[in-house]
Amino acid sequence: MPNVIKSQKTPRLDMNPMTDLAFLLVTFFMLTTTFKTEEPLQVKLPYSQSQVKLPETDIMTISFGEEGRIFFGVDGKFTRERMLDLMGKHHGISFSPAQVQSFGLLNSMGVPVSNLPQLLDMPPAQRKEVAQPGIPIDSLNNELDDWIVFARIANPKIRVVLNGDQETPYPLVKRIMNMLVENNITRFNLITELEDRAS
Amino acid sequence: MIDKRITNLDEENSSRDARARRESVDIDMNPMVDLAFLLLTFFMLTTTFARPQAMELLMPVKPKADAIQQEQPVKESKTISIVLSGNNRLYHYQGITDPEVKAVSYGKEGIHRVLEEYKASIPGLVVLVKPQETSTYKNLVDVLDEMKASDIQRYAITEISLREKDLIKNHQP
């Protein structure tokens, strides 16, 4: 026995507890993680003291930016595909299975329907590069209204979430809110960031 | 016979144990730790912990064309108007006819205190939020948030009239 001790000259670090710890943390993060979603429109959220958490499923998100661009997205692959189908029929545009597939993975988009096939044909990396002009809401061509209607047909349980930039001018906000009320959606959520009351 | 076999087995086991102890294999754990920490870093960076907060907003239902108007009139003395103006300016006044317009700031010392005072002095308070075209989404959210903070149950976002716009314009220096 003394022989053995003498032969160990360099002290050996036992790595096992460290491995245990690392894997414990890995497991924790793997289980709690929800991946950051790719948002084509960067918004600076307004602050509020509201502690209510955003619902995770059955939501349609209407994002609007400072410059007035509007983006639209719903959750759930099935809802997306069904919504696209209805939208395509309404506007007389047919989508290929590959385009439907691609739309099913698309979180949020902001192009007129006529440009949608083109956007869907792009590889995801290229899609990030192009500047999307926003969904038209002119009174003659109000596509946002159509999206809202078809999203509700595709998923009747859907709730509306507004994801707006702080500096968005009020007339645009009013227009979107009126559009929702016209569609008999009177309850909606505004995404905000938690504000420190002390400050 | 069975006993013998058991003892044999025991002997074999003990001899193997002895051998194992002698030439104990050391597994190098470092690559595994590396991998674990790599994964850990990846998940830590991609995760979003804080789900965003949401504020719930209830808008009045659009009145149906054929519905009988059953709107309850509100006493003028119980109405407070808050006008959201451009450049983060904020005004408030009580009543409708010939009101005294006062400017107020956002925040705890400004609008929050004003709302608390109104709430304490007027039972059944109704607040009308009137954003002007020049105001921003942030202004609206701030005011709605103050409604929640002051626990005011009855409030509505309404259109601002021309007369009220004039009132505000006259108040501005």
HADDOCK unambig.tbl for C-alpha pairs under 7 A between the chains (distance, minus, plus):
assign (segid A and resid 15 and name CA) (segid B and resid 29 and name CA) 6.07 0.50 0.50
assign (segid A and resid 19 and name CA) (segid B and resid 33 and name CA) 5.27 0.50 0.50
assign (segid A and resid 22 and name CA) (segid B and resid 36 and name CA) 5.64 0.50 0.50
assign (segid A and resid 22 and name CA) (segid B and resid 37 and name CA) 6.06 0.50 0.50
assign (segid A and resid 23 and name CA) (segid B and resid 36 and name CA) 5.82 0.50 0.50
assign (segid A and resid 25 and name CA) (segid B and resid 40 and name CA) 6.65 0.50 0.50
assign (segid A and resid 26 and name CA) (segid B and resid 36 and name CA) 6.94 0.50 0.50
assign (segid A and resid 26 and name CA) (segid B and resid 39 and name CA) 6.41 0.50 0.50
assign (segid A and resid 26 and name CA) (segid B and resid 40 and name CA) 4.84 0.50 0.50
assign (segid A and resid 29 and name CA) (segid B and resid 43 and name CA) 5.82 0.50 0.50
assign (segid A and resid 29 and name CA) (segid B and resid 44 and name CA) 6.69 0.50 0.50
assign (segid A and resid 30 and name CA) (segid B and resid 43 and name CA) 6.58 0.50 0.50
assign (segid A and resid 33 and name CA) (segid B and resid 47 and name CA) 5.01 0.50 0.50
assign (segid A and resid 33 and name CA) (segid B and resid 48 and name CA) 6.71 0.50 0.50
assign (segid A and resid 34 and name CA) (segid B and resid 47 and name CA) 5.80 0.50 0.50
assign (segid A and resid 34 and name CA) (segid B and resid 48 and name CA) 6.14 0.50 0.50
assign (segid A and resid 35 and name CA) (segid B and resid 46 and name CA) 5.87 0.50 0.50
assign (segid A and resid 35 and name CA) (segid B and resid 47 and name CA) 5.46 0.50 0.50
assign (segid A and resid 35 and name CA) (segid B and resid 48 and name CA) 6.47 0.50 0.50
assign (segid A and resid 36 and name CA) (segid B and resid 46 and name CA) 6.15 0.50 0.50
assign (segid A and resid 36 and name CA) (segid B and resid 47 and name CA) 6.34 0.50 0.50
assign (segid A and resid 36 and name CA) (segid B and resid 48 and name CA) 5.91 0.50 0.50
assign (segid A and resid 46 and name CA) (segid B and resid 138 and name CA) 5.40 0.50 0.50
assign (segid A and resid 46 and name CA) (segid B and resid 141 and name CA) 6.88 0.50 0.50
assign (segid A and resid 48 and name CA) (segid B and resid 142 and name CA) 6.67 0.50 0.50
assign (segid A and resid 48 and name CA) (segid B and resid 145 and name CA) 5.82 0.50 0.50
assign (segid A and resid 49 and name CA) (segid B and resid 145 and name CA) 6.80 0.50 0.50
assign (segid A and resid 50 and name CA) (segid B and resid 53 and name CA) 6.52 0.50 0.50
assign (segid A and resid 50 and name CA) (segid B and resid 54 and name CA) 6.55 0.50 0.50
assign (segid A and resid 50 and name CA) (segid B and resid 55 and name CA) 5.75 0.50 0.50
assign (segid A and resid 51 and name CA) (segid B and resid 53 and name CA) 5.95 0.50 0.50
assign (segid A and resid 52 and name CA) (segid B and resid 53 and name CA) 5.57 0.50 0.50
assign (segid A and resid 52 and name CA) (segid B and resid 54 and name CA) 5.47 0.50 0.50
assign (segid A and resid 52 and name CA) (segid B and resid 55 and name CA) 6.61 0.50 0.50
assign (segid A and resid 53 and name CA) (segid B and resid 51 and name CA) 6.67 0.50 0.50
assign (segid A and resid 53 and name CA) (segid B and resid 52 and name CA) 6.45 0.50 0.50
assign (segid A and resid 53 and name CA) (segid B and resid 53 and name CA) 4.75 0.50 0.50
assign (segid A and resid 53 and name CA) (segid B and resid 54 and name CA) 5.66 0.50 0.50
assign (segid A and resid 54 and name CA) (segid B and resid 51 and name CA) 6.79 0.50 0.50
assign (segid A and resid 54 and name CA) (segid B and resid 52 and name CA) 6.10 0.50 0.50
assign (segid A and resid 54 and name CA) (segid B and resid 53 and name CA) 5.60 0.50 0.50
assign (segid A and resid 54 and name CA) (segid B and resid 54 and name CA) 5.12 0.50 0.50
assign (segid A and resid 166 and name CA) (segid B and resid 136 and name CA) 6.83 0.50 0.50
assign (segid A and resid 166 and name CA) (segid B and resid 137 and name CA) 5.42 0.50 0.50
assign (segid A and resid 166 and name CA) (segid B and resid 138 and name CA) 4.46 0.50 0.50
assign (segid A and resid 167 and name CA) (segid B and resid 136 and name CA) 5.35 0.50 0.50
assign (segid A and resid 167 and name CA) (segid B and resid 137 and name CA) 6.02 0.50 0.50
assign (segid A and resid 167 and name CA) (segid B and resid 138 and name CA) 6.25 0.50 0.50
assign (segid A and resid 168 and name CA) (segid B and resid 136 and name CA) 5.35 0.50 0.50
assign (segid A and resid 168 and name CA) (segid B and resid 137 and name CA) 5.26 0.50 0.50
assign (segid A and resid 169 and name CA) (segid B and resid 134 and name CA) 6.59 0.50 0.50
assign (segid A and resid 169 and name CA) (segid B and resid 135 and name CA) 6.12 0.50 0.50
assign (segid A and resid 169 and name CA) (segid B and resid 136 and name CA) 4.45 0.50 0.50
assign (segid A and resid 169 and name CA) (segid B and resid 137 and name CA) 6.16 0.50 0.50
assign (segid A and resid 170 and name CA) (segid B and resid 133 and name CA) 5.64 0.50 0.50
assign (segid A and resid 170 and name CA) (segid B and resid 134 and name CA) 6.74 0.50 0.50
assign (segid A and resid 170 and name CA) (segid B and resid 135 and name CA) 5.52 0.50 0.50
assign (segid A and resid 170 and name CA) (segid B and resid 136 and name CA) 4.83 0.50 0.50
assign (segid A and resid 170 and name CA) (segid B and resid 137 and name CA) 5.58 0.50 0.50
assign (segid A and resid 171 and name CA) (segid B and resid 133 and name CA) 5.60 0.50 0.50
assign (segid A and resid 173 and name CA) (segid B and resid 137 and name CA) 6.77 0.50 0.50
assign (segid A and resid 181 and name CA) (segid B and resid 61 and name CA) 6.79 0.50 0.50
assign (segid A and resid 181 and name CA) (segid B and resid 62 and name CA) 6.43 0.50 0.50
assign (segid A and resid 182 and name CA) (segid B and resid 62 and name CA) 6.79 0.50 0.50
assign (segid A and resid 184 and name CA) (segid B and resid 61 and name CA) 6.85 0.50 0.50
assign (segid A and resid 186 and name CA) (segid B and resid 58 and name CA) 5.54 0.50 0.50
assign (segid A and resid 186 and name CA) (segid B and resid 59 and name CA) 4.75 0.50 0.50
assign (segid A and resid 186 and name CA) (segid B and resid 60 and name CA) 6.45 0.50 0.50
assign (segid A and resid 186 and name CA) (segid B and resid 61 and name CA) 6.16 0.50 0.50
assign (segid A and resid 187 and name CA) (segid B and resid 57 and name CA) 5.75 0.50 0.50
assign (segid A and resid 187 and name CA) (segid B and resid 58 and name CA) 4.56 0.50 0.50
assign (segid A and resid 187 and name CA) (segid B and resid 59 and name CA) 6.32 0.50 0.50
assign (segid A and resid 188 and name CA) (segid B and resid 56 and name CA) 5.85 0.50 0.50
assign (segid A and resid 188 and name CA) (segid B and resid 57 and name CA) 5.49 0.50 0.50
assign (segid A and resid 188 and name CA) (segid B and resid 58 and name CA) 6.65 0.50 0.50
assign (segid A and resid 189 and name CA) (segid B and resid 54 and name CA) 5.72 0.50 0.50
assign (segid A and resid 189 and name CA) (segid B and resid 55 and name CA) 5.32 0.50 0.50
assign (segid A and resid 189 and name CA) (segid B and resid 56 and name CA) 4.51 0.50 0.50
assign (segid A and resid 189 and name CA) (segid B and resid 57 and name CA) 6.04 0.50 0.50
assign (segid A and resid 190 and name CA) (segid B and resid 54 and name CA) 5.31 0.50 0.50
assign (segid A and resid 190 and name CA) (segid B and resid 55 and name CA) 4.96 0.50 0.50
assign (segid A and resid 190 and name CA) (segid B and resid 56 and name CA) 6.32 0.50 0.50
assign (segid A and resid 191 and name CA) (segid B and resid 52 and name CA) 6.54 0.50 0.50
assign (segid A and resid 191 and name CA) (segid B and resid 53 and name CA) 5.88 0.50 0.50
assign (segid A and resid 191 and name CA) (segid B and resid 54 and name CA) 4.40 0.50 0.50
assign (segid A and resid 191 and name CA) (segid B and resid 55 and name CA) 6.31 0.50 0.50
assign (segid A and resid 192 and name CA) (segid B and resid 52 and name CA) 6.66 0.50 0.50
assign (segid A and resid 192 and name CA) (segid B and resid 53 and name CA) 5.41 0.50 0.50
assign (segid A and resid 192 and name CA) (segid B and resid 54 and name CA) 5.52 0.50 0.50
assign (segid A and resid 192 and name CA) (segid B and resid 55 and name CA) 6.77 0.50 0.50
assign (segid A and resid 193 and name CA) (segid B and resid 52 and name CA) 6.31 0.50 0.50
assign (segid A and resid 193 and name CA) (segid B and resid 53 and name CA) 5.83 0.50 0.50
assign (segid A and resid 194 and name CA) (segid B and resid 53 and name CA) 6.48 0.50 0.50
